[in-house]
Amino acid sequence: MSERVVKMNELIRQEIARLLEQEIEWPKNCLVTVVKVITSRDLKSAKIFLSIFPDNLSGTALHLIRKSTKQLRELLAEELTIFTTPRLNFFIDSTERQAAKIDEVIDNLKNER
């Protein structure tokens, strides 16, 4: 991955995190964190991975974000000084959930011995 794309990933991550905090009215006790951004080489699209707590609000939060995607992209375009603003695609980052399952399996194996 080129240094340019790495820098763009971090810049988009920071800006999207700020915009999500300022522009979307979240359900009570909902915490949304931008975990990582993966931008295509041509900078035309960006996959944005989110961590949403608690898990039972992830569907609601993702729905709110996807409903606001056009507005978020327009606001991002105002902040970034690049030729084309990437198309934004939001996903739930399941890394934390998978790690918890692996920890649980390991603990169960230890307890069986």
C-alpha positions as a Markdown table, in Angstrom:
| # | Residue | x | y | z |
|---|---|---|---|---|
| 1 | Met | 0.0 | 0.0 | 0.0 |
| 2 | Ser | 1.4 | 3.4 | -1.0 |
| 3 | Glu | 2.2 | 6.0 | 1.6 |
| 4 | Arg | -0.3 | 8.3 | -0.1 |
| 5 | Val | -3.1 | 5.8 | 0.5 |
| 6 | Val | -2.0 | 5.1 | 4.1 |
| 7 | Lys | -2.1 | 8.9 | 4.9 |
| 8 | Met | -5.5 | 9.2 | 3.2 |
| 9 | Asn | -6.9 | 6.3 | 5.2 |
| 10 | Glu | -5.9 | 8.0 | 8.5 |
| 11 | Leu | -7.2 | 11.4 | 7.4 |
| 12 | Ile | -10.5 | 9.9 | 6.4 |
| 13 | Arg | -10.7 | 7.9 | 9.6 |
| 14 | Gln | -10.2 | 11.1 | 11.7 |
| 15 | Glu | -12.7 | 13.2 | 9.7 |
| 16 | Ile | -15.4 | 10.5 | 9.6 |
| 17 | Ala | -15.0 | 9.9 | 13.4 |
| 18 | Arg | -15.5 | 13.7 | 13.9 |
| 19 | Leu | -18.4 | 13.9 | 11.5 |
| 20 | Leu | -20.1 | 10.8 | 13.1 |
| 21 | Glu | -19.8 | 12.5 | 16.5 |
| 22 | Gln | -21.2 | 15.8 | 15.3 |
| 23 | Glu | -23.7 | 15.0 | 12.7 |
| 24 | Ile | -25.6 | 11.9 | 13.8 |
| 25 | Glu | -28.0 | 11.7 | 16.8 |
| 26 | Trp | -27.2 | 8.4 | 18.4 |
| 27 | Pro | -29.5 | 6.2 | 20.5 |
| 28 | Lys | -28.9 | 6.7 | 24.2 |
| 29 | Asn | -25.7 | 4.9 | 25.5 |
| 30 | Cys | -24.5 | 4.0 | 22.0 |
| 31 | Leu | -20.8 | 4.3 | 21.3 |
| 32 | Val | -19.5 | 4.3 | 17.7 |
| 33 | Thr | -15.8 | 4.1 | 17.0 |
| 34 | Val | -14.1 | 4.2 | 13.6 |
| 35 | Val | -11.7 | 1.3 | 13.8 |
| 36 | Lys | -10.0 | 1.5 | 10.4 |
| 37 | Val | -10.4 | 2.8 | 6.9 |
| 38 | Ile | -9.3 | 1.0 | 3.7 |
| 39 | Thr | -9.2 | 3.2 | 0.7 |
| 40 | Ser | -8.8 | 1.9 | -2.9 |
| 41 | Arg | -5.6 | 2.7 | -4.7 |
| 42 | Asp | -7.4 | 5.1 | -7.0 |
| 43 | Leu | -9.1 | 6.8 | -3.9 |
| 44 | Lys | -12.6 | 6.3 | -5.4 |
| 45 | Ser | -13.9 | 4.2 | -2.6 |
| 46 | Ala | -13.3 | 3.7 | 1.1 |
| 47 | Lys | -14.4 | 0.9 | 3.4 |
| 48 | Ile | -15.0 | 2.2 | 6.8 |
| 49 | Phe | -15.0 | -0.3 | 9.7 |
| 50 | Leu | -16.9 | 0.6 | 12.8 |
| 51 | Ser | -17.0 | -0.8 | 16.3 |
| 52 | Ile | -20.5 | -0.2 | 17.9 |
| 53 | Phe | -21.2 | -0.8 | 21.6 |
| 54 | Pro | -23.5 | -2.3 | 22.8 |
| 55 | Asp | -23.8 | -5.0 | 20.2 |
| 56 | Asn | -27.6 | -4.9 | 20.3 |
| 57 | Leu | -27.6 | -1.3 | 18.9 |
| 58 | Ser | -25.2 | -2.1 | 16.0 |
| 59 | Gly | -28.1 | -2.6 | 13.5 |
| 60 | Thr | -29.7 | 0.7 | 14.5 |
| 61 | Ala | -26.5 | 2.6 | 14.4 |
| 62 | Leu | -25.4 | 1.2 | 11.0 |
| 63 | His | -28.8 | 2.1 | 9.6 |
| 64 | Leu | -28.5 | 5.7 | 10.8 |
| 65 | Ile | -25.0 | 5.9 | 9.3 |
| 66 | Arg | -26.0 | 4.4 | 6.0 |
| 67 | Lys | -29.0 | 6.8 | 5.8 |
| 68 | Ser | -26.5 | 9.7 | 6.3 |
| 69 | Thr | -23.9 | 8.5 | 3.9 |
| 70 | Lys | -24.6 | 11.1 | 1.2 |
| 71 | Gln | -24.4 | 13.9 | 3.7 |
| 72 | Leu | -21.3 | 12.5 | 5.3 |
| 73 | Arg | -19.6 | 12.3 | 1.9 |
| 74 | Glu | -20.5 | 15.9 | 1.1 |
| 75 | Leu | -19.2 | 17.1 | 4.4 |
| 76 | Leu | -16.0 | 15.1 | 3.9 |
| 77 | Ala | -15.6 | 16.7 | 0.5 |
| 78 | Glu | -15.6 | 20.1 | 2.2 |
| 79 | Glu | -12.8 | 19.1 | 4.6 |
| 80 | Leu | -10.6 | 17.2 | 2.2 |
| 81 | Thr | -8.6 | 18.9 | -0.6 |
| 82 | Ile | -8.6 | 16.1 | -3.1 |
| 83 | Phe | -9.9 | 15.8 | -6.6 |
| 84 | Thr | -12.5 | 13.1 | -5.9 |
| 85 | Thr | -14.1 | 12.3 | -2.6 |
| 86 | Pro | -14.2 | 8.5 | -2.1 |
| 87 | Arg | -17.5 | 6.6 | -2.1 |
| 88 | Leu | -18.1 | 5.6 | 1.5 |
| 89 | Asn | -19.0 | 2.1 | 2.5 |
| 90 | Phe | -19.7 | 1.3 | 6.2 |
| 91 | Phe | -19.2 | -2.1 | 7.8 |
| 92 | Ile | -19.2 | -3.5 | 11.4 |
| 93 | Asp | -15.8 | -4.5 | 12.5 |
| 94 | Ser | -16.1 | -8.0 | 14.0 |
| 95 | Thr | -12.5 | -8.4 | 15.1 |
| 96 | Glu | -13.3 | -7.7 | 18.7 |
| 97 | Arg | -16.2 | -10.1 | 18.7 |
| 98 | Gln | -14.1 | -12.8 | 17.1 |
| 99 | Ala | -11.3 | -12.3 | 19.6 |
| 100 | Ala | -13.8 | -12.7 | 22.5 |
| 101 | Lys | -15.0 | -16.0 | 21.0 |
| 102 | Ile | -11.5 | -17.3 | 20.6 |
| 103 | Asp | -10.7 | -16.3 | 24.2 |
| 104 | Glu | -13.9 | -18.1 | 25.3 |
| 105 | Val | -12.8 | -21.3 | 23.5 |
| 106 | Ile | -9.3 | -21.1 | 25.0 |
| 107 | Asp | -10.8 | -20.7 | 28.5 |
| 108 | Asn | -13.1 | -23.6 | 27.9 |
| 109 | Leu | -10.2 | -25.8 | 26.8 |
| 110 | Lys | -8.2 | -24.8 | 29.9 |
| 111 | Asn | -11.1 | -25.6 | 32.2 |
| 112 | Glu | -11.5 | -29.1 | 30.6 |
| 113 | Arg | -8.0 | -30.1 | 31.5 |
